[in-house]
Amino acid sequence: MRRCSGWVLPIVIAAMIVACGEKTSALRPSGDSSQDVGAVAIGKFHKASGMGVGRQWHSAARLPDGRVIVVAGLGRGEFSGIKFDSAELYDPSADEWTWTGAMGESRYAHAMAVLADGRVLVAGGLGDHKEGRDSAEVWDPETGAWSQTADLMEARSDMPSVVLGDGRVMVIGGLDFDFKLMASVEVYDPVAGTWSAASPMAVARALHTATLLDDGRVLVTGGGNRDGPHLDSAEVYDPESDSWSPAGTMSVGRTLHAATMLSDGRVLVVGGKGKLTSAEIWASDANTWTPTANTREPRSEHAAIQVSDGRIMVLGGIGNLTSVELYDPASGTWSGGPEMSWTRYRHTATMLEDGRILVVGGNSKDGVLATTELYSP
């Protein structure tokens, strides 16, 4: 029998038994789930069913069948917290969470990507003793089980990943086993199940962003150490030539910020460590950065996502924020949105097939959250 790691609280002993199996089973919802998901007021958040455990520094992604998978993360616990090897699935039609198979290793601050065939790749991250991991695993939606795939060439954490146009997965920079910044890049071939080296960045980075552009290139912005210095540089990767080129200089160094592509192909960058309110836009044709309106609240470790009408929503952040703001690319201005039900940072926001947004977990003034909520635009 597979042994779960990181489960120590008595209240989740029953969940341990379920989570260690390969088959999924229904979770008891936590939080307020009495409201009918189909009766959501437009433009508001409402409470959805809660996860089985509270998570921060987890990953979340929508699957081809419309469900959302949430993987690993850091939970409540003494000292540095509980590290999870577990994964959960959210069904929007039923407003229900179920366990799926547990990974072979616990991890947080890792990379995750949904492959073209619907499988899910998880790589790297930090382990039980904050050691960098080089392991990678693949989840099969048909069986609900994880299997080992080839290890990364180098252990790394706190790095982004991007699915390239040809279906390969690119993992960029991060912190190495000794917590030093990395410039190296690796690419995973899901057909062969192997990693290969790509050209390294010009600047070593961690806690940065990576955005897939319309033309298939990848924009990387900012990064650095958690406590600084924070980088103001940006680079663009061209997979056709396996080469990097400079992408201008931002107005300020940024770490733990957010970058989101606009409908016209430009990229909006918001906030960062130090509770920044500044925002700026990169245009690929001019390869330049242009300041835009500041957010009303300073934001770091927040979530950002494009909503169905093309505006960009930023949610929460350090400072116990429930506030939400919406950026209108046409006017270049921010407006206030409806507040979330809980303060959150280190959370995730995932677009559902029907345009609603699922907000999951994170940290708050109440500790690590198992709560989730839905925004209906």
C-alpha positions as CSV (number, residue, x, y, z in Angstrom):
1,M,0.0,0.0,0.0
2,R,1.3,3.5,-0.8
3,R,2.1,5.5,2.3
4,C,0.9,9.1,2.4
5,S,3.4,11.7,3.7
6,G,2.6,14.8,5.7
7,W,-0.8,13.7,7.2
8,V,-0.6,14.2,11.0
9,L,-3.8,15.8,12.1
10,P,-6.3,13.5,13.6
11,I,-9.2,15.2,11.8
12,V,-7.8,14.0,8.5
13,I,-7.0,10.4,9.4
14,A,-10.1,9.2,7.6
15,A,-9.1,11.2,4.5
16,M,-5.6,9.6,4.6
17,I,-7.1,6.2,3.9
18,V,-8.9,7.5,0.9
19,A,-6.1,9.7,-0.5
20,C,-3.6,6.8,-0.6
21,G,-5.8,4.8,-3.0
22,E,-5.8,5.0,-6.8
23,K,-9.5,5.4,-7.2
24,T,-11.3,8.7,-6.5
25,S,-13.9,9.1,-3.7
26,A,-16.1,11.9,-2.7
27,L,-14.8,14.4,-0.1
28,R,-17.0,15.9,2.6
29,P,-17.3,19.6,1.6
30,S,-16.0,22.1,4.1
31,G,-17.3,25.7,4.2
32,D,-20.7,26.8,3.0
33,S,-21.7,24.7,0.0
34,S,-25.5,25.0,0.5
35,Q,-25.9,27.5,-2.3
36,D,-26.9,26.1,-5.7
37,V,-24.0,26.6,-8.1
38,G,-26.4,27.3,-10.9
39,A,-28.0,30.1,-9.0
40,V,-25.0,32.4,-8.7
41,A,-25.6,36.1,-8.8
42,I,-23.7,37.7,-11.8
43,G,-20.5,39.5,-10.9
44,K,-20.2,38.2,-7.4
45,F,-18.2,35.6,-5.5
46,H,-20.0,32.8,-3.7
47,K,-18.7,30.1,-1.4
48,A,-18.1,26.7,-3.1
49,S,-17.3,23.3,-1.5
50,G,-14.1,23.1,0.4
51,M,-11.1,20.9,-0.4
52,G,-10.1,18.0,1.9
53,V,-7.1,19.9,3.2
54,G,-5.9,23.5,3.3
55,R,-3.1,24.2,0.7
56,Q,-0.8,27.0,-0.3
57,W,2.0,27.0,-2.9
58,H,0.0,24.3,-4.6
59,S,-0.8,24.2,-8.3
60,A,-4.2,24.1,-10.1
61,A,-5.2,23.5,-13.8
62,R,-8.3,22.8,-15.8
63,L,-8.4,19.4,-17.4
64,P,-9.8,18.8,-20.9
65,D,-13.0,17.3,-19.4
66,G,-13.7,20.5,-17.5
67,R,-12.7,19.4,-14.1
68,V,-9.9,21.2,-12.1
69,I,-7.0,19.3,-10.6
70,V,-5.2,20.7,-7.5
71,V,-1.9,19.2,-6.6
72,A,0.5,19.1,-3.6
73,G,1.3,22.3,-1.7
74,L,2.1,23.3,1.9
75,G,-0.4,22.9,4.7
76,R,-0.9,23.8,8.3
77,G,1.6,22.4,10.8
78,E,4.4,23.2,13.3
79,F,7.7,24.6,12.1
80,S,7.6,24.7,8.2
81,G,4.2,23.1,7.7
82,I,2.9,19.8,6.2
83,K,4.1,19.0,2.7
84,F,1.5,17.2,0.6
85,D,1.8,14.4,-1.9
86,S,-2.0,14.4,-2.4
87,A,-4.2,15.7,-5.3
88,E,-7.9,16.6,-5.5
89,L,-10.3,17.0,-8.3
90,Y,-13.1,19.6,-8.5
91,D,-16.3,18.9,-10.6
92,P,-18.0,22.2,-11.4
93,S,-21.2,20.6,-12.4
94,A,-21.6,18.9,-8.9
95,D,-19.7,21.5,-6.8
96,E,-17.8,18.5,-5.4
97,W,-14.2,17.6,-4.6
98,T,-12.8,14.1,-4.8
99,W,-9.5,12.6,-4.0
100,T,-7.4,11.1,-6.7
101,G,-4.1,9.1,-6.5
102,A,-1.3,10.4,-4.3
103,M,2.1,11.2,-5.8
104,G,5.2,9.2,-4.9
105,E,6.8,12.3,-3.2
106,S,5.4,15.3,-1.4
107,R,6.3,18.7,-2.9
108,Y,5.4,22.4,-3.0
109,A,6.7,25.4,-5.1
110,H,6.8,23.0,-8.0
111,A,5.9,23.2,-11.7
112,M,2.8,21.7,-13.2
113,A,1.5,21.4,-16.8
114,V,-1.4,19.7,-18.5
115,L,-0.2,17.7,-21.5
116,A,-1.9,17.6,-24.9
117,D,-3.3,14.1,-24.2
118,G,-4.8,15.2,-20.9
119,R,-2.2,13.8,-18.6
120,V,-0.6,16.1,-16.0
121,L,3.1,16.6,-15.4
122,V,4.5,17.7,-12.1
123,A,8.2,18.4,-11.7
124,G,10.7,19.7,-9.1
125,G,9.7,21.7,-6.0
126,L,10.7,21.5,-2.4
127,G,10.4,18.4,-0.3
128,D,9.8,17.5,3.4
129,H,13.0,19.2,4.6
130,K,12.9,22.1,2.1
131,E,15.3,20.2,-0.1
132,G,15.0,20.8,-3.8
133,R,13.6,17.9,-5.8
134,D,14.7,16.7,-9.2
135,S,11.9,14.1,-9.5
136,A,9.0,14.3,-12.0
137,E,5.7,12.4,-12.1
138,V,2.8,12.1,-14.5
139,W,-0.9,11.7,-13.6
140,D,-3.1,9.6,-15.8
141,P,-6.8,10.7,-15.9
142,E,-8.0,7.3,-16.9
143,T,-6.6,5.5,-13.8
144,G,-6.2,8.4,-11.4
145,A,-2.7,7.2,-10.7
146,W,0.7,8.9,-10.8
147,S,3.8,7.3,-12.3
148,Q,7.4,8.3,-12.3
149,T,8.9,9.8,-15.4
150,A,12.5,10.9,-16.1
151,D,14.1,13.1,-13.4
152,L,14.9,16.7,-14.2
153,M,18.5,17.2,-15.1
154,E,18.9,19.5,-12.1
155,A,16.8,19.9,-8.9
156,R,14.9,23.1,-8.9
157,S,12.0,24.9,-7.2
158,D,10.1,28.3,-7.5
159,M,10.1,28.2,-11.2
160,P,7.4,28.6,-13.9
161,S,6.6,26.2,-16.7
162,V,5.1,26.7,-20.1
163,V,3.5,24.3,-22.6
164,L,5.1,25.1,-26.0
165,G,3.2,25.1,-29.2
166,D,4.5,21.6,-30.1
167,G,3.3,20.1,-26.8
168,R,6.6,20.0,-25.0
169,V,6.9,21.5,-21.5
170,M,9.5,24.1,-20.7
171,V,10.7,24.6,-17.1
172,I,12.7,27.8,-16.6
173,G,15.2,28.8,-14.0
174,G,14.3,28.6,-10.3
175,L,16.3,27.9,-7.2
176,D,18.7,25.0,-7.1
177,F,19.4,22.4,-4.3
178,D,21.5,25.1,-2.5
179,F,18.9,27.8,-3.1
180,K,21.0,29.6,-5.7
181,L,19.4,31.3,-8.6
182,M,19.4,29.3,-11.9
183,A,19.6,30.4,-15.5
184,S,19.3,26.9,-16.9
185,V,16.2,25.7,-18.8
186,E,14.9,22.2,-19.5
187,V,12.3,20.9,-21.9
188,Y,10.2,17.7,-21.4
189,D,9.1,15.6,-24.3
190,P,5.9,13.9,-23.3
191,V,6.2,11.3,-26.1
192,A,9.7,10.1,-25.1
193,G,9.2,10.9,-21.4
194,T,12.6,12.6,-21.3
195,W,14.2,16.0,-20.4
196,S,16.7,17.8,-22.5
197,A,18.6,21.1,-22.0
198,A,17.6,24.3,-23.8
199,S,19.6,27.4,-24.1
200,P,20.0,29.1,-20.7
201,M,18.7,32.6,-19.9
202,A,21.1,35.5,-19.9
203,V,20.1,36.1,-16.2
204,A,19.6,33.6,-13.4
205,R,16.0,33.9,-12.0
206,A,13.6,32.4,-9.5
207,L,10.1,33.5,-8.5
208,H,9.6,35.0,-12.0
209,T,6.9,34.7,-14.6
210,A,6.7,33.0,-17.9
211,T,4.0,33.8,-20.5
212,L,3.4,31.9,-23.8
213,L,2.9,34.5,-26.5
214,D,0.7,34.3,-29.6
215,D,3.6,33.7,-31.9
216,G,4.9,30.7,-29.8
217,R,7.7,32.6,-28.1
218,V,8.0,32.8,-24.3
219,L,8.3,36.1,-22.3
220,V,10.1,35.9,-18.9
221,T,9.9,38.8,-16.5
222,G,11.6,39.8,-13.3
223,G,12.4,37.4,-10.5
224,G,15.3,37.2,-8.0
225,N,15.5,36.1,-4.4
226,R,12.5,36.4,-2.1
227,D,14.1,39.1,-0.1
228,G,15.8,40.8,-3.0
229,P,17.4,42.0,-5.1
230,H,14.5,41.9,-7.5
231,L,15.2,42.0,-11.2
232,D,13.8,44.6,-13.6
233,S,14.9,42.7,-16.7
234,A,12.9,40.6,-19.1
235,E,13.9,38.1,-21.9
236,V,12.1,36.3,-24.7
237,Y,12.7,32.7,-25.8
238,D,12.3,31.6,-29.4
239,P,11.8,27.8,-29.6
240,E,12.5,27.8,-33.3
241,S,16.1,29.0,-32.8
242,D,16.5,27.9,-29.2
243,S,17.7,31.3,-28.3
244,W,17.0,34.2,-25.8
245,S,16.9,37.9,-26.6
246,P,16.4,40.9,-24.3
247,A,12.8,42.1,-23.9
248,G,13.4,45.6,-22.4
249,T,13.6,46.8,-18.9
250,M,10.7,47.2,-16.5
251,S,10.3,50.4,-14.5
252,V,11.0,48.5,-11.2
253,G,12.4,45.2,-10.1
254,R,9.7,42.6,-9.5
255,T,9.5,39.2,-7.7
256,L,6.3,37.3,-6.8
257,H,4.4,39.5,-9.3
258,A,1.9,38.4,-12.0
259,A,2.0,38.6,-15.8
260,T,-1.1,38.1,-17.9
261,M,-1.5,38.3,-21.7
262,L,-4.1,40.6,-23.0
263,S,-6.4,39.8,-26.0
264,D,-4.3,41.9,-28.3
265,G,-1.1,40.0,-27.5
266,R,0.4,42.5,-25.1
267,V,1.4,41.4,-21.6
268,L,0.3,43.1,-18.4
269,V,2.6,42.9,-15.4
270,V,1.2,43.8,-11.9
271,G,2.7,44.3,-8.5
272,G,5.5,42.3,-6.8
273,K,7.4,41.9,-3.5
274,G,7.5,45.2,-1.6
275,K,3.7,45.7,-2.0
276,L,4.0,47.4,-5.3
277,T,1.0,49.1,-6.8
278,S,2.7,49.7,-10.2
279,A,1.7,48.0,-13.4
280,E,3.1,48.1,-16.9
281,I,2.6,46.6,-20.3
282,W,5.1,44.9,-22.7
283,A,4.4,45.2,-26.4
284,S,6.1,42.6,-28.6
285,D,6.2,44.7,-31.8
286,A,8.1,47.5,-30.1
287,N,9.8,45.3,-27.5
288,T,9.2,48.0,-24.9
289,W,7.5,48.5,-21.6
290,T,4.9,51.2,-21.0
291,P,3.6,52.2,-17.6
292,T,-0.2,52.0,-17.0
293,A,-2.4,52.9,-14.1
294,N,-1.5,51.7,-10.7
295,T,-3.7,49.3,-8.7
296,R,-5.6,50.7,-5.8
297,E,-4.0,48.2,-3.4
298,P,-0.4,47.0,-3.3
299,R,-0.2,43.4,-4.4
300,S,2.3,40.5,-4.1
301,E,1.7,36.8,-4.2
302,H,-1.7,37.5,-5.7
303,A,-3.5,35.8,-8.5
304,A,-4.3,37.3,-11.9
305,I,-6.5,36.0,-14.7
306,Q,-8.2,37.2,-17.8
307,V,-12.0,37.2,-17.5
308,S,-14.4,36.4,-20.3
309,D,-14.8,40.1,-21.4
310,G,-11.1,40.6,-21.9
311,R,-10.4,42.5,-18.7
312,I,-7.7,41.3,-16.2
313,M,-8.8,40.4,-12.7
314,V,-6.3,40.5,-9.8
315,L,-7.3,38.9,-6.6
316,G,-6.0,39.2,-3.1
317,G,-2.3,39.3,-2.1
318,I,0.0,39.8,0.9
319,G,-1.6,42.0,3.5
320,N,-4.7,39.9,4.1
321,L,-6.6,41.2,1.1
322,T,-10.1,40.2,0.1
323,S,-10.1,42.9,-2.5
324,V,-10.4,42.3,-6.3
325,E,-9.6,44.8,-9.1
326,L,-10.3,44.7,-12.8
327,Y,-8.1,46.2,-15.5
328,D,-9.7,47.5,-18.7
329,P,-7.1,47.4,-21.5
330,A,-9.2,49.7,-23.6
331,S,-9.1,52.6,-21.1
332,G,-6.0,51.6,-19.2
333,T,-7.8,51.9,-15.9
334,W,-8.6,49.8,-12.8
335,S,-11.9,49.5,-11.2
336,G,-13.0,47.7,-8.0
337,G,-14.5,44.3,-8.2
338,P,-16.6,42.3,-5.7
339,E,-14.6,41.2,-2.6
340,M,-13.7,37.6,-2.0
341,S,-15.2,35.8,1.0
342,W,-11.7,35.2,2.6
343,T,-8.4,37.0,2.6
344,R,-6.0,35.1,0.4
345,Y,-2.4,35.0,-0.9
346,R,-0.4,32.1,-2.5
347,H,-3.8,30.9,-3.9
348,T,-4.8,29.9,-7.4
349,A,-7.4,31.2,-9.8
350,T,-8.6,28.9,-12.7
351,M,-11.0,29.7,-15.5
352,L,-13.8,27.1,-15.9
353,E,-15.3,26.2,-19.2
354,D,-18.4,28.3,-18.6
355,G,-16.4,31.4,-17.8
356,R,-16.6,31.2,-14.1
357,I,-13.4,31.5,-12.0
358,L,-12.5,29.0,-9.3
359,V,-10.4,30.4,-6.5
360,V,-8.6,27.8,-4.4
361,G,-6.8,27.7,-1.1
362,G,-3.9,30.0,-0.1
363,N,-2.8,31.6,3.1
364,S,-4.8,34.1,5.1
365,K,-5.2,35.7,8.5
366,D,-6.9,32.5,9.5
367,G,-4.1,30.3,8.4
368,V,-3.8,28.0,5.4
369,L,-7.2,27.7,3.6
370,A,-9.2,24.7,2.4
371,T,-11.9,27.0,1.3
372,T,-12.8,27.7,-2.3
373,E,-15.1,30.2,-4.0
374,L,-16.5,30.9,-7.5
375,Y,-16.7,34.2,-9.4
376,S,-19.3,34.5,-12.0
377,P,-18.6,37.4,-14.4
